[in-house]
Amino acid sequence: MEHILQATDLVMDYSTQQATPNATHMLALNHVDFGIQAGESIAVMGPSGSGKSTLLHALAGIITPTAGNVMFRGANLARLSDADRTKLRRSAFGFVFQSGQLLPELPAIENIALPMMLGGASYQQATDMAVLWLERLGLRQLAQQRPGEMSGGQMQRIAIARALAAQPAVIFADEPTGALDQTTGHEIMSILMRTARQTGAAVVVVTHDSNVAAFCDATVTMRDGRLSSPQQSQPTAGGAR
């Protein structure tokens, strides 16, 4: 089965003194290869500063690597214009971040609808889809609440609904449980992985937590900008998978 998203020989060089004889190079990505199939989930683990979030940002087309290629369904992200990369992120990728990153002035239903409207959907189409996802995740009662009126777990559930509502091919989750207690984090990962499997989306999870990584099909480890070979995850006692 072919990879839906594949990176080859990625280098991200943050130089402190570029193009000088005494240049200091910091390779956040050091010739990294990565691939994921549709419906697959992979956790990227590693300590702070290992390069795992940089890898996620490169895979999602948020940053352009110094060298190497990221291919999504045959398209080289580096060869797309900024506008086309933005359009691709809105239509094909979903994002869940540690803090949810919901807009504080908007109620939940409009936070979920906003990416779809930015992608071209009408307000009515987007909010209708948002309602469907609120109901699917048991969050209908939060539709008109703003982030400041929600708990951290509720905000992450809304962030998951926002990520999934546009039916993305790939979901990127960067420390999705980092601001939550263990019990709530387990619930959030259960919701994310269950709904992603139902929709067939691939999932890339960046985490430092082995309990979070256990929800994924496989785990890779980043250290000093290098990526280990994938290791199959084992089901947890609590039924993580």
C-alpha positions in Angstrom: 0.0 0.0 0.0 1.4 3.4 -1.0 2.0 6.2 1.5 -0.5 9.0 1.4 2.2 11.3 2.9 5.9 10.7 2.5 9.0 12.6 3.4 12.4 11.8 1.9 15.8 12.9 3.2 14.5 15.9 5.1 17.0 18.4 6.5 16.1 21.5 8.5 19.2 23.5 9.2 18.9 26.4 11.7 22.2 28.1 11.2 23.3 30.9 13.6 25.8 32.3 11.0 24.8 31.3 7.5 27.3 31.3 4.7 30.3 32.2 6.8 33.4 30.1 7.5 32.5 29.9 11.2 28.9 29.0 10.7 27.3 27.0 13.4 24.7 24.5 12.2 21.9 23.1 14.2 20.1 20.3 12.3 16.6 20.1 13.7 16.0 17.4 11.0 19.0 15.4 10.0 18.2 13.5 6.8 14.8 12.2 8.0 12.6 9.7 6.1 9.0 9.3 7.1 5.9 7.8 5.5 2.3 7.1 6.6 -0.5 5.2 4.8 -4.2 6.2 4.8 -5.9 5.1 8.0 -2.6 4.5 9.8 -1.5 6.2 13.0 2.1 6.9 14.0 3.4 8.5 17.2 6.6 10.6 17.1 8.2 10.5 20.5 11.3 12.3 21.8 12.6 14.8 24.4 12.2 18.6 24.0 14.4 19.9 21.3 14.7 16.5 19.5 13.0 17.8 16.3 9.6 16.1 16.6 7.5 19.3 16.3 9.7 20.5 13.5 9.0 17.3 11.6 5.3 17.7 12.1 5.5 21.3 10.8 7.5 20.2 7.7 5.1 17.3 7.0 2.1 19.6 7.2 3.7 22.2 4.9 3.8 24.9 7.7 7.5 25.2 7.2 9.7 24.4 4.2 12.7 22.2 4.9 16.3 23.2 4.0 16.5 20.1 1.8 14.5 17.0 1.0 10.9 16.5 -0.2 7.5 16.0 1.3 5.0 14.4 -1.0 1.2 14.3 -0.5 -0.8 12.3 -3.0 1.9 12.9 -5.6 2.3 16.6 -5.0 5.6 18.0 -3.8 4.7 20.5 -1.1 7.9 22.6 -1.7 6.9 23.2 -5.3 3.4 24.6 -4.3 2.9 28.3 -3.9 2.2 29.6 -0.5 -1.5 30.0 -1.4 -1.7 26.5 -2.7 -0.1 25.1 0.4 -2.5 27.0 2.5 -5.4 25.7 0.5 -4.1 22.2 0.9 -3.8 22.5 4.6 -7.4 23.7 4.9 -8.8 21.0 2.6 -6.7 17.9 3.4 -5.1 18.4 6.8 -6.6 18.7 10.3 -4.8 20.0 13.4 -5.1 19.4 17.1 -2.7 21.3 19.3 -1.9 21.2 23.0 -3.9 24.2 23.9 -6.7 23.7 21.4 -6.1 27.1 19.9 -9.7 27.9 19.7 -10.7 31.5 19.0 -11.9 32.9 22.3 -14.5 35.3 20.8 -16.3 32.5 18.9 -18.8 29.9 20.2 -17.9 26.2 19.7 -20.0 25.8 16.6 -18.3 28.7 14.8 -14.8 27.5 15.9 -15.6 24.2 14.3 -17.1 25.9 11.2 -14.4 28.4 10.6 -11.8 26.2 8.8 -14.6 25.0 6.5 -15.6 28.5 5.6 -12.0 29.5 5.0 -12.0 26.5 2.6 -14.9 27.9 0.6 -18.0 26.5 2.4 -20.9 28.8 3.1 -21.8 29.7 6.7 -24.9 27.5 6.6 -23.0 24.5 5.1 -20.2 24.9 7.6 -22.4 25.3 10.7 -24.6 22.4 9.6 -21.5 20.2 9.4 -20.3 21.5 12.8 -23.6 20.5 14.4 -23.3 17.0 13.0 -19.8 16.7 14.6 -21.0 18.2 17.8 -23.7 15.6 18.0 -21.4 12.8 16.9 -19.0 13.5 19.7 -21.7 14.1 22.3 -21.0 17.9 22.5 -24.2 19.4 21.3 -24.7 21.2 24.6 -21.5 23.1 24.0 -22.5 24.6 20.7 -23.0 28.2 21.9 -20.3 28.2 24.6 -17.1 30.1 24.1 -13.7 28.6 25.1 -13.5 30.6 28.3 -16.7 28.8 29.5 -15.3 25.3 28.9 -12.9 23.0 30.7 -9.6 22.0 29.1 -11.0 18.6 28.1 -14.1 20.2 26.5 -11.9 22.5 24.5 -9.8 19.6 23.2 -13.0 17.8 22.2 -14.1 20.8 20.3 -10.6 21.0 18.7 -11.0 17.4 17.6 -14.4 18.1 16.1 -12.8 21.1 14.2 -10.0 18.9 12.9 -12.3 16.2 11.7 -15.3 18.2 10.4 -13.6 19.0 7.1 -12.9 15.3 6.5 -9.1 15.6 6.3 -6.9 12.9 4.8 -4.3 13.5 7.6 -4.6 14.7 11.1 -1.6 16.2 12.9 -1.8 16.2 16.7 1.0 18.1 18.5 1.0 17.1 22.2 -2.8 16.9 22.2 -3.0 15.8 25.9 -0.1 17.9 27.2 -2.3 20.4 29.2 -4.7 17.7 30.5 -4.7 15.3 33.5 -4.1 11.6 32.7 -7.8 10.5 32.8 -8.9 13.3 30.5 -6.0 12.8 28.2 -6.9 9.1 27.9 -10.5 10.1 27.0 -9.3 12.7 24.4 -7.0 10.1 22.7 -9.7 7.5 22.7 -12.1 10.0 20.9 -9.4 11.2 18.5 -8.2 7.7 17.4 -11.7 6.2 17.3 -13.1 8.9 15.1 -10.0 9.0 12.9 -10.3 5.3 12.2 -14.0 5.7 11.4 -13.2 8.3 8.8 -10.1 6.6 7.4 -7.8 9.6 8.2 -4.1 9.0 8.8 -2.9 10.4 12.2 0.6 11.8 13.1 0.9 12.4 16.9 3.8 14.2 18.4 4.2 13.4 22.1 6.6 12.8 24.9 4.2 10.5 26.7 4.4 6.7 26.0 0.8 6.3 27.2 -0.3 8.6 24.4 1.9 6.8 21.9 0.3 3.5 22.8 -2.9 4.6 21.1 -1.1 4.6 17.7 -0.3 1.7 15.4 3.4 2.4 15.5 5.9 4.6 17.3 9.1 6.3 16.0 11.6 8.2 18.2 13.4 11.4 17.4 16.7 12.2 19.0 19.1 15.0 17.8 17.1 15.4 14.6 17.3 11.7 13.6 14.4 9.3 13.4 14.4 5.7 14.6 12.7 2.8 12.7 9.0 2.3 13.5 8.1 0.1 16.4 4.6 -1.5 16.6 2.7 -0.3 19.6 1.3 -2.7 22.2 -2.3 -2.5 23.4 -2.5 -1.0 26.9 -4.3 -2.6 29.8 -6.9 0.1 29.7 -7.8 -0.7 26.1 -6.0 2.2 24.4 -6.2 0.5 21.0 
